[in-house]
Amino acid sequence: MPFTTASLTGTVLESILFGVLLHRNGINTLPNGTHIEAVPLGLLLKEAISHNIFPSNAVQATMQLVHIFRNRLHPGNELRQDYKLTLRVSITIKTMFELALIDWSQTIS
């Protein structure tokens, strides 16, 4: 369950960033010429940060945490970590993400 929670939270973040960058900001390609449809979460997050789409440092930091813990799914990554992705950690990350989305939504007109 911890990996499923982290994965699904990251998937929701990826979908939101894709939608915001493409439909709200009109970004079709990254500066390196890669079409936004082919960009993974990490690059979407980097692009979102470069365009200052997050309303606060707290929201941005939460989104970065979601990305970090989603990357734990890669083979061997979790085994190399000192602090494991436990059920409590995954639920905390999901809850922080939900609160950050509420905060972010209050700034969208």
N, CA, C and O atoms as a printed pandas DataFrame, in Angstrom:
     atom_number atom_name residue_name chain_id  residue_number  x_coord  y_coord  z_coord
0              1         N          MET        A               1    0.787   -1.203    0.000
1              2        CA          MET        A               1    0.000    0.000    0.000
2              3         C          MET        A               1    0.843    1.290    0.000
3              4         O          MET        A               1    0.443    2.258   -0.646
4              5         N          PRO        A               2    1.978    1.344    0.688
5              6        CA          PRO        A               2    2.758    2.593    0.658
6              7         C          PRO        A               2    3.187    2.991   -0.753
7              8         O          PRO        A               2    3.133    4.167   -1.112
8              9         N          PHE        A               3    3.613    2.013   -1.552
9             10        CA          PHE        A               3    4.073    2.336   -2.901
10            11         C          PHE        A               3    2.908    2.721   -3.806
11            12         O          PHE        A               3    3.050    3.589   -4.668
12            13         N          THR        A               4    1.769    2.086   -3.617
13            14        CA          THR        A               4    0.579    2.436   -4.392
14            15         C          THR        A               4    0.144    3.858   -4.078
15            16         O          THR        A               4   -0.176    4.628   -4.984
16            17         N          THR        A               5    0.132    4.207   -2.800
17            18        CA          THR        A               5   -0.268    5.557   -2.392
18            19         C          THR        A               5    0.677    6.595   -2.977
19            20         O          THR        A               5    0.228    7.604   -3.520
20            21         N          ALA        A               6    1.979    6.359   -2.873
21            22        CA          ALA        A               6    2.966    7.302   -3.416
22            23         C          ALA        A               6    2.848    7.397   -4.934
23            24         O          ALA        A               6    2.937    8.486   -5.501
24            25         N          SER        A               7    2.648    6.265   -5.584
25            26        CA          SER        A               7    2.541    6.248   -7.045
26            27         C          SER        A               7    1.311    7.006   -7.524
27            28         O          SER        A               7    1.401    7.821   -8.443
28            29         N          LEU        A               8    0.170    6.745   -6.911
29            30        CA          LEU        A               8   -1.061    7.413   -7.337
30            31         C          LEU        A               8   -1.030    8.908   -7.030
31            32         O          LEU        A               8   -1.550    9.711   -7.806
32            33         N          THR        A               9   -0.431    9.282   -5.916
33            34        CA          THR        A               9   -0.295   10.702   -5.596
34            35         C          THR        A               9    0.568   11.388   -6.651
35            36         O          THR        A               9    0.244   12.484   -7.108
36            37         N          GLY        A              10    1.652   10.750   -7.031
37            38        CA          GLY        A              10    2.509   11.294   -8.080
38            39         C          GLY        A              10    1.822   11.359   -9.430
39            40         O          GLY        A              10    2.053   12.287  -10.205
40            41         N          THR        A              11    0.984   10.382   -9.713
41            42        CA          THR        A              11    0.243   10.379  -10.975
42            43         C          THR        A              11   -0.745   11.540  -11.037
43            44         O          THR        A              11   -0.892   12.184  -12.075
44            45         N          VAL        A              12   -1.415   11.800   -9.927
45            46        CA          VAL        A              12   -2.338   12.942   -9.876
46            47         C          VAL        A              12   -1.558   14.243  -10.072
47            48         O          VAL        A              12   -1.986   15.117  -10.827
48            49         N          LEU        A              13   -0.420   14.372   -9.396
49            50        CA          LEU        A              13    0.409   15.567   -9.564
50            51         C          LEU        A              13    0.841   15.725  -11.018
51            52         O          LEU        A              13    0.785   16.828  -11.563
52            53         N          GLU        A              14    1.265   14.649  -11.644
53            54        CA          GLU        A              14    1.702   14.701  -13.038
54            55         C          GLU        A              14    0.566   15.185  -13.944
55            56         O          GLU        A              14    0.784   16.008  -14.833
56            57         N          SER        A              15   -0.625   14.680  -13.717
57            58        CA          SER        A              15   -1.778   15.092  -14.522
58            59         C          SER        A              15   -2.107   16.566  -14.317
59            60         O          SER        A              15   -2.408   17.277  -15.276
60            61         N          ILE        A              16   -2.053   17.019  -13.089
61            62        CA          ILE        A              16   -2.344   18.423  -12.794
62            63         C          ILE        A              16   -1.308   19.330  -13.440
63            64         O          ILE        A              16   -1.659   20.324  -14.074
64            65         N          LEU        A              17   -0.034   18.991  -13.281
65            66        CA          LEU        A              17    1.017   19.827  -13.868
66            67         C          LEU        A              17    0.905   19.854  -15.387
67            68         O          LEU        A              17    1.057   20.908  -16.005
68            69         N          PHE        A              18    0.643   18.709  -15.982
69            70        CA          PHE        A              18    0.471   18.648  -17.435
70            71         C          PHE        A              18   -0.657   19.578  -17.867
71            72         O          PHE        A              18   -0.497   20.362  -18.802
72            73         N          GLY        A              19   -1.789   19.490  -17.189
73            74        CA          GLY        A              19   -2.932   20.326  -17.526
74            75         C          GLY        A              19   -2.676   21.806  -17.346
75            76         O          GLY        A              19   -3.042   22.617  -18.197
76            77         N          VAL        A              20   -2.049   22.155  -16.244
77            78        CA          VAL        A              20   -1.764   23.570  -15.971
78            79         C          VAL        A              20   -0.782   24.121  -16.995
79            80         O          VAL        A              20   -1.003   25.191  -17.563
80            81         N          LEU        A              21    0.296   23.394  -17.228
81            82        CA          LEU        A              21    1.307   23.891  -18.162
82            83         C          LEU        A              21    0.765   23.977  -19.591
83            84         O          LEU        A              21    1.002   24.964  -20.287
84            85         N          LEU        A              22    0.044   22.950  -20.023
85            86        CA          LEU        A              22   -0.440   22.924  -21.397
86            87         C          LEU        A              22   -1.650   23.835  -21.599
87            88         O          LEU        A              22   -1.656   24.673  -22.500
88            89         N          HIS        A              23   -2.657   23.670  -20.772
89            90        CA          HIS        A              23   -3.927   24.358  -21.023
90            91         C          HIS        A              23   -4.019   25.746  -20.407
91            92         O          HIS        A              23   -4.634   26.635  -20.997
92            93         N          ARG        A              24   -3.432   25.953  -19.249
93            94        CA          ARG        A              24   -3.508   27.281  -18.641
94            95         C          ARG        A              24   -2.366   28.179  -19.115
95            96         O          ARG        A              24   -2.565   29.365  -19.379
96            97         N          ASN        A              25   -1.179   27.607  -19.218
97            98        CA          ASN        A              25   -0.008   28.411  -19.588
98            99         C          ASN        A              25    0.344   28.303  -21.070
99           100         O          ASN        A              25    1.192   29.054  -21.551
100          101         N          GLY        A              26   -0.282   27.395  -21.799
101          102        CA          GLY        A              26   -0.041   27.267  -23.231
102          103         C          GLY        A              26    1.348   26.782  -23.602
103          104         O          GLY        A              26    1.865   27.136  -24.662
104          105         N          ILE        A              27    1.955   25.979  -22.745
105          106        CA          ILE        A              27    3.305   25.465  -23.017
106          107         C          ILE        A              27    3.184   24.112  -23.723
107          108         O          ILE        A              27    2.723   23.136  -23.133
108          109         N          ASN        A              28    3.598   24.066  -24.978
109          110        CA          ASN        A              28    3.546   22.825  -25.761
110          111         C          ASN        A              28    4.868   22.079  -25.762
111          112         O          ASN        A              28    4.895   20.849  -25.817
112          113         N          THR        A              29    5.961   22.824  -25.702
113          114        CA          THR        A              29    7.285   22.214  -25.715
114          115         C          THR        A              29    8.159   22.851  -24.652
115          116         O          THR        A              29    7.951   23.997  -24.255
116          117         N          LEU        A              30    9.137   22.089  -24.201
117          118        CA          LEU        A              30   10.119   22.608  -23.243
118          119         C          LEU        A              30   11.209   23.348  -24.015
119          120         O          LEU        A              30   11.302   23.214  -25.235
120          121         N          PRO        A              31   12.029   24.122  -23.320
121          122        CA          PRO        A              31   13.095   24.847  -24.015
122          123         C          PRO        A              31   14.022   23.956  -24.844
123          124         O          PRO        A              31   14.611   24.415  -25.823
124          125         N          ASN        A              32   14.154   22.681  -24.456
125          126        CA          ASN        A              32   15.023   21.774  -25.227
126          127         C          ASN        A              32   14.323   21.189  -26.456
127          128         O          ASN        A              32   14.912   20.387  -27.180
128          129         N          GLY        A              33   13.050   21.591  -26.697
129          130        CA          GLY        A              33   12.318   21.143  -27.869
130          131         C          GLY        A              33   11.460   19.907  -27.657
131          132         O          GLY        A              33   10.735   19.501  -28.565
132          133         N          THR        A              34   11.527   19.304  -26.485
133          134        CA          THR        A              34   10.723   18.118  -26.188
134          135         C          THR        A              34    9.263   18.509  -26.019
135          136         O          THR        A              34    8.944   19.448  -25.290
136          137         N          HIS        A              35    8.374   17.781  -26.701
137          138        CA          HIS        A              35    6.947   18.050  -26.572
138          139         C          HIS        A              35    6.503   17.679  -25.157
139          140         O          HIS        A              35    6.953   16.676  -24.604
140          141         N          ILE        A              36    5.637   18.477  -24.588
141          142        CA          ILE        A              36    5.230   18.305  -23.192
142          143         C          ILE        A              36    4.560   16.956  -22.938
143          144         O          ILE        A              36    4.586   16.464  -21.810
144          145         N          GLU        A              37    3.966   16.353  -23.958
145          146        CA          GLU        A              37    3.330   15.045  -23.794
146          147         C          GLU        A              37    4.335   13.935  -23.509
147          148         O          GLU        A              37    3.963   12.882  -22.991
148          149         N          ALA        A              38    5.593   14.159  -23.839
149          150        CA          ALA        A              38    6.623   13.137  -23.660
150          151         C          ALA        A              38    7.492   13.374  -22.433
151          152         O          ALA        A              38    8.532   12.735  -22.277
152          153         N          VAL        A              39    7.076   14.284  -21.568
153          154        CA          VAL        A              39    7.915   14.700  -20.443
154          155         C          VAL        A              39    7.478   13.988  -19.159
155          156         O          VAL        A              39    6.288   13.959  -18.847
156          157         N          PRO        A              40    8.434   13.409  -18.409
157          158        CA          PRO        A              40    8.092   12.761  -17.140
158          159         C          PRO        A              40    7.833   13.785  -16.029
159          160         O          PRO        A              40    8.055   14.982  -16.209
160          161         N          LEU        A              41    7.369   13.304  -14.903
161          162        CA          LEU        A              41    7.001   14.164  -13.780
162          163         C          LEU        A              41    8.112   15.113  -13.364
163          164         O          LEU        A              41    7.852   16.292  -13.124
164          165         N          GLY        A              42    9.328   14.634  -13.274
165          166        CA          GLY        A              42   10.433   15.481  -12.827
166          167         C          GLY        A              42   10.624   16.708  -13.704
167          168         O          GLY        A              42   10.850   17.809  -13.203
168          169         N          LEU        A              43   10.532   16.516  -15.012
169          170        CA          LEU        A              43   10.697   17.650  -15.925
170          171         C          LEU        A              43    9.468   18.562  -15.916
171          172         O          LEU        A              43    9.596   19.778  -16.065
172          173         N          LEU        A              44    8.281   17.979  -15.741
173          174        CA          LEU        A              44    7.085   18.811  -15.603
174          175         C          LEU        A              44    7.188   19.690  -14.361
175          176         O          LEU        A              44    6.840   20.870  -14.390
176          177         N          LEU        A              45    7.664   19.105  -13.282
177          178        CA          LEU        A              45    7.830   19.854  -12.035
178          179         C          LEU        A              45    8.863   20.964  -12.198
179          180         O          LEU        A              45    8.652   22.087  -11.739
180          181         N          LYS        A              46    9.965   20.650  -12.844
181          182        CA          LYS        A              46   11.006   21.655  -13.085
182          183         C          LYS        A              46   10.459   22.811  -13.925
183          184         O          LYS        A              46   10.744   23.976  -13.648
184          185         N          GLU        A              47    9.684   22.487  -14.938
185          186        CA          GLU        A              47    9.089   23.511  -15.800
186          187         C          GLU        A              47    8.079   24.350  -15.017
187          188         O          GLU        A              47    8.025   25.570  -15.175
188          189         N          ALA        A              48    7.287   23.700  -14.181
189          190        CA          ALA        A              48    6.311   24.414  -13.356
190          191         C          ALA        A              48    7.009   25.381  -12.408
191          192         O          ALA        A              48    6.549   26.508  -12.222
192          193         N          ILE        A              49    8.104   24.952  -11.815
193          194        CA          ILE        A              49    8.865   25.820  -10.913
194          195         C          ILE        A              49    9.458   27.000  -11.676
195          196         O          ILE        A              49    9.458   28.127  -11.179
196          197         N          SER        A              50    9.958   26.747  -12.873
197          198        CA          SER        A              50   10.551   27.837  -13.658
198          199         C          SER        A              50    9.516   28.878  -14.074
199          200         O          SER        A              50    9.864   30.028  -14.341
200          201         N          HIS        A              51    8.247   28.480  -14.131
201          202        CA          HIS        A              51    7.167   29.416  -14.491
202          203         C          HIS        A              51    6.408   29.932  -13.270
203          204         O          HIS        A              51    5.372   30.583  -13.405
204          205         N          ASN        A              52    6.928   29.639  -12.086
205          206        CA          ASN        A              52    6.341   30.116  -10.827
206          207         C          ASN        A              52    4.847   29.845  -10.720
207          208         O          ASN        A              52    4.077   30.741  -10.375
208          209         N          ILE        A              53    4.432   28.614  -11.013
209          210        CA          ILE        A              53    3.000   28.336  -10.972
210          211         C          ILE        A              53    2.490   28.043   -9.560
211          212         O          ILE        A              53    1.283   28.064   -9.323
212          213         N          PHE        A              54    3.391   27.772   -8.632
213          214        CA          PHE        A              54    2.962   27.464   -7.266
214          215         C          PHE        A              54    2.812   28.752   -6.462
215          216         O          PHE        A              54    3.639   29.656   -6.581
216          217         N          PRO        A              55    1.760   28.843   -5.644
217          218        CA          PRO        A              55    1.491   30.091   -4.925
218          219         C          PRO        A              55    2.406   30.344   -3.742
219          220         O          PRO        A              55    2.466   31.465   -3.236
220          221         N          SER        A              56    3.128   29.309   -3.287
221          222        CA          SER        A              56    3.994   29.499   -2.120
222          223         C          SER        A              56    5.118   28.475   -2.142
223          224         O          SER        A              56    5.062   27.480   -2.865
224          225         N          ASN        A              57    6.140   28.738   -1.334
225          226        CA          ASN        A              57    7.242   27.780   -1.203
226          227         C          ASN        A              57    6.764   26.479   -0.567
227          228         O          ASN        A              57    7.290   25.408   -0.869
228          229         N          ALA        A              58    5.762   26.570    0.321
229          230        CA          ALA        A              58    5.238   25.370    0.978
230          231         C          ALA        A              58    4.569   24.443   -0.037
231          232         O          ALA        A              58    4.772   23.229    0.004
232          233         N          VAL        A              59    3.779   25.004   -0.939
233          234        CA          VAL        A              59    3.128   24.193   -1.966
234          235         C          VAL        A              59    4.190   23.587   -2.884
235          236         O          VAL        A              59    4.114   22.405   -3.217
236          237         N          GLN        A              60    5.163   24.369   -3.288
237          238        CA          GLN        A              60    6.228   23.872   -4.152
238          239         C          GLN        A              60    7.003   22.749   -3.473
239          240         O          GLN        A              60    7.284   21.725   -4.097
240          241         N          ALA        A              61    7.348   22.929   -2.209
241          242        CA          ALA        A              61    8.106   21.903   -1.479
242          243         C          ALA        A              61    7.302   20.608   -1.358
243          244         O          ALA        A              61    7.859   19.515   -1.459
244          245         N          THR        A              62    6.008   20.733   -1.144
245          246        CA          THR        A              62    5.160   19.547   -1.062
246          247         C          THR        A              62    5.165   18.792   -2.383
247          248         O          THR        A              62    5.255   17.565   -2.401
248          249         N          MET        A              63    5.067   19.521   -3.483
249          250        CA          MET        A              63    5.074   18.875   -4.799
250          251         C          MET        A              63    6.417   18.187   -5.053
251          252         O          MET        A              63    6.463   17.124   -5.672
252          253         N          GLN        A              64    7.498   18.786   -4.581
253          254        CA          GLN        A              64    8.807   18.162   -4.728
254          255         C          GLN        A              64    8.909   16.888   -3.882
255          256         O          GLN        A              64    9.527   15.911   -4.306
256          257         N          LEU        A              65    8.309   16.895   -2.696
257          258        CA          LEU        A              65    8.292   15.685   -1.868
258          259         C          LEU        A              65    7.514   14.561   -2.548
259          260         O          LEU        A              65    7.937   13.406   -2.534
260          261         N          VAL        A              66    6.390   14.905   -3.133
261          262        CA          VAL        A              66    5.607   13.900   -3.860
262          263         C          VAL        A              66    6.476   13.279   -4.948
263          264         O          VAL        A              66    6.484   12.060   -5.116
264          265         N          HIS        A              67    7.198   14.100   -5.678
265          266        CA          HIS        A              67    8.076   13.594   -6.742
266          267         C          HIS        A              67    9.163   12.688   -6.175
267          268         O          HIS        A              67    9.430   11.617   -6.722
268          269         N          ILE        A              68    9.779   13.106   -5.102
269          270        CA          ILE        A              68   10.855   12.311   -4.489
270          271         C          ILE        A              68   10.344   10.931   -4.083
271          272         O          ILE        A              68   10.979    9.917   -4.374
272          273         N          PHE        A              69    9.199   10.898   -3.414
273          274        CA          PHE        A              69    8.696    9.611   -2.948
274          275         C          PHE        A              69    8.096    8.775   -4.062
275          276         O          PHE        A              69    8.075    7.548   -3.963
276          277         N          ARG        A              70    7.613    9.399   -5.108
277          278        CA          ARG        A              70    7.144    8.614   -6.264
278          279         C          ARG        A              70    8.319    7.892   -6.902
279          280         O          ARG        A              70    8.167    6.776   -7.397
280          281         N          ASN        A              71    9.480    8.513   -6.895
281          282        CA          ASN        A              71   10.667    7.899   -7.500
282          283         C          ASN        A              71   11.170    6.696   -6.719
283          284         O          ASN        A              71   12.044    5.977   -7.203
284          285         N          ARG        A              72   10.648    6.460   -5.535
285          286        CA          ARG        A              72   11.034    5.279   -4.770
286          287         C          ARG        A              72   10.592    3.994   -5.459
287          288         O          ARG        A              72   11.058    2.910   -5.106
288          289         N          LEU        A              73    9.707    4.104   -6.425
289          290        CA          LEU        A              73    9.189    2.913   -7.105
290          291         C          LEU        A              73   10.207    2.281   -8.042
291          292         O          LEU        A              73   10.068    1.111   -8.400
292          293         N          HIS        A              74   11.220    3.026   -8.445
293          294        CA          HIS        A              74   12.214    2.490   -9.363
294          295         C          HIS        A              74   12.981    1.348   -8.689
295          296         O          HIS        A              74   13.285    1.424   -7.498
296          297         N          PRO        A              75   13.292    0.301   -9.440
297          298        CA          PRO        A              75   13.963   -0.868   -8.857
298          299         C          PRO        A              75   15.249   -0.499   -8.117
299          300         O          PRO        A              75   16.107    0.213   -8.638
300          301         N          GLY        A              76   15.351   -0.989   -6.925
301          302        CA          GLY        A              76   16.555   -0.779   -6.129
302          303         C          GLY        A              76   16.616    0.542   -5.401
303          304         O          GLY        A              76   17.389    0.685   -4.454
304          305         N          ASN        A              77   15.821    1.514   -5.818
305          306        CA          ASN        A              77   15.871    2.838   -5.201
306          307         C          ASN        A              77   15.511    2.772   -3.719
307          308         O          ASN        A              77   16.214    3.340   -2.883
308          309         N          GLU        A              78   14.445    2.097   -3.397
309          310        CA          GLU        A              78   14.002    2.006   -1.995
310          311         C          GLU        A              78   15.029    1.272   -1.145
311          312         O          GLU        A              78   15.236    1.620    0.017
312          313         N          LEU        A              79   15.674    0.259   -1.718
313          314        CA          LEU        A              79   16.670   -0.505   -0.959
314          315         C          LEU        A              79   17.864    0.347   -0.554
315          316         O          LEU        A              79   18.499    0.071    0.464
316          317         N          ARG        A              80   18.178    1.374   -1.332
317          318        CA          ARG        A              80   19.327    2.234   -1.039
318          319         C          ARG        A              80   19.009    3.344   -0.039
319          320         O          ARG        A              80   19.915    4.057    0.391
320          321         N          GLN        A              81   17.763    3.500    0.331
321          322        CA          GLN        A              81   17.349    4.609    1.187
322          323         C          GLN        A              81   17.543    4.278    2.668
323          324         O          GLN        A              81   17.302    3.151    3.101
324          325         N          ASP        A              82   17.983    5.276    3.435
325          326        CA          ASP        A              82   18.088    5.111    4.887
326          327         C          ASP        A              82   16.709    5.167    5.543
327          328         O          ASP        A              82   16.442    4.451    6.508
328          329         N          TYR        A              83   15.844    6.020    5.014
329          330        CA          TYR        A              83   14.499    6.183    5.561
330          331         C          TYR        A              83   13.512    5.588    4.560
331          332         O          TYR        A              83   13.361    6.085    3.444
332          333         N          LYS        A              84   12.856    4.534    4.976
333          334        CA          LYS        A              84   12.008    3.760    4.079
334          335         C          LYS        A              84   10.633    4.398    3.874
335          336         O          LYS        A              84   10.158    5.175    4.703
336          337         N          LEU        A              85   10.020    4.053    2.767
337          338        CA          LEU        A              85    8.667    4.503    2.456
338          339         C          LEU        A              85    7.699    3.581    3.191
339          340         O          LEU        A              85    7.326    2.519    2.692
340          341         N          THR        A              86    7.309    4.005    4.369
341          342        CA          THR        A              86    6.383    3.226    5.191
342          343         C          THR        A              86    4.957    3.685    4.911
343          344         O          THR        A              86    4.736    4.670    4.207
344          345         N          LEU        A              87    4.004    2.966    5.465
345          346        CA          LEU        A              87    2.609    3.348    5.310
346          347         C          LEU        A              87    2.374    4.747    5.880
347          348         O          LEU        A              87    1.690    5.560    5.258
348          349         N          ARG        A              88    2.926    5.030    7.035
349          350        CA          ARG        A              88    2.749    6.344    7.652
350          351         C          ARG        A              88    3.334    7.454    6.778
351          352         O          ARG        A              88    2.716    8.507    6.623
352          353         N          VAL        A              89    4.501    7.230    6.216
353          354        CA          VAL        A              89    5.123    8.233    5.347
354          355         C          VAL        A              89    4.268    8.461    4.113
355          356         O          VAL        A              89    4.044    9.607    3.724
356          357         N          SER        A              90    3.786    7.392    3.489
357          358        CA          SER        A              90    2.994    7.560    2.266
358          359         C          SER        A              90    1.687    8.296    2.542
359          360         O          SER        A              90    1.268    9.129    1.737
360          361         N          ILE        A              91    1.046    8.005    3.651
361          362        CA          ILE        A              91   -0.197    8.703    3.992
362          363         C          ILE        A              91    0.086   10.160    4.333
363          364         O          ILE        A              91   -0.707   11.038    3.993
364          365         N          THR        A              92    1.191   10.425    4.990
365          366        CA          THR        A              92    1.566   11.811    5.303
366          367         C          THR        A              92    1.811   12.604    4.027
367          368         O          THR        A              92    1.355   13.741    3.907
368          369         N          ILE        A              93    2.523   12.016    3.077
369          370        CA          ILE        A              93    2.789   12.682    1.795
370          371         C          ILE        A              93    1.478   12.952    1.061
371          372         O          ILE        A              93    1.285   14.043    0.524
372          373         N          LYS        A              94    0.584   11.981    1.032
373          374        CA          LYS        A              94   -0.715   12.152    0.370
374          375         C          LYS        A              94   -1.529   13.252    1.037
375          376         O          LYS        A              94   -2.153   14.067    0.357
376          377         N          THR        A              95   -1.525   13.276    2.354
377          378        CA          THR        A              95   -2.278   14.297    3.088
378          379         C          THR        A              95   -1.689   15.683    2.850
379          380         O          THR        A              95   -2.426   16.649    2.655
380          381         N          MET        A              96   -0.373   15.778    2.866
381          382        CA          MET        A              96    0.282   17.060    2.574
382          383         C          MET        A              96   -0.068   17.525    1.168
383          384         O          MET        A              96   -0.311   18.711    0.945
384          385         N          PHE        A              97   -0.093   16.594    0.222
385          386        CA          PHE        A              97   -0.440   16.905   -1.153
386          387         C          PHE        A              97   -1.866   17.445   -1.241
387          388         O          PHE        A              97   -2.114   18.447   -1.912
388          389         N          GLU        A              98   -2.790   16.786   -0.567
389          390        CA          GLU        A              98   -4.186   17.236   -0.573
390          391         C          GLU        A              98   -4.315   18.643    0.008
391          392         O          GLU        A              98   -5.039   19.477   -0.536
392          393         N          LEU        A              99   -3.617   18.905    1.105
393          394        CA          LEU        A              99   -3.660   20.242    1.712
394          395         C          LEU        A              99   -3.024   21.291    0.801
395          396         O          LEU        A              99   -3.509   22.419    0.711
396          397         N          ALA        A             100   -1.942   20.917    0.132
397          398        CA          ALA        A             100   -1.292   21.844   -0.804
398          399         C          ALA        A             100   -2.222   22.158   -1.979
399          400         O          ALA        A             100   -2.261   23.293   -2.455
400          401         N          LEU        A             101   -2.965   21.158   -2.443
401          402        CA          LEU        A             101   -3.919   21.394   -3.533
402          403         C          LEU        A             101   -5.020   22.362   -3.100
403          404         O          LEU        A             101   -5.440   23.216   -3.881
404          405         N          ILE        A             102   -5.485   22.230   -1.863
405          406        CA          ILE        A             102   -6.489   23.167   -1.346
406          407         C          ILE        A             102   -5.909   24.570   -1.314
407          408         O          ILE        A             102   -6.562   25.525   -1.733
408          409         N          ASP        A             103   -4.685   24.697   -0.819
409          410        CA          ASP        A             103   -4.013   25.998   -0.767
410          411         C          ASP        A             103   -3.858   26.580   -2.171
411          412         O          ASP        A             103   -4.148   27.754   -2.402
412          413         N          TRP        A             104   -3.403   25.756   -3.093
413          414        CA          TRP        A             104   -3.182   26.184   -4.471
414          415         C          TRP        A             104   -4.498   26.592   -5.132
415          416         O          TRP        A             104   -4.551   27.590   -5.851
416          417         N          SER        A             105   -5.555   25.825   -4.889
417          418        CA          SER        A             105   -6.845   26.114   -5.526
418          419         C          SER        A             105   -7.434   27.462   -5.095
419          420         O          SER        A             105   -8.213   28.063   -5.834
420          421         N          GLN        A             106   -7.071   27.924   -3.929
421          422        CA          GLN        A             106   -7.594   29.198   -3.435
422          423         C          GLN        A             106   -6.953   30.398   -4.120
423          424         O          GLN        A             106   -7.410   31.530   -3.956
424          425         N          THR        A             107   -5.899   30.152   -4.887
425          426        CA          THR        A             107   -5.214   31.239   -5.593
426          427         C          THR        A             107   -5.576   31.279   -7.065
427          428         O          THR        A             107   -5.171   32.201   -7.774
428          429         N          ILE        A             108   -6.334   30.293   -7.541
429          430        CA          ILE        A             108   -6.690   30.218   -8.961
430          431         C          ILE        A             108   -7.996   30.971   -9.172
431          432         O          ILE        A             108   -8.986   30.744   -8.476
432          433         N          SER        A             109   -7.974   31.876  -10.154
433          434        CA          SER        A             109   -9.202   32.641  -10.413
434          435         C          SER        A             109   -9.932   32.129  -11.630
435          436         O          SER        A             109  -10.983   32.660  -11.988
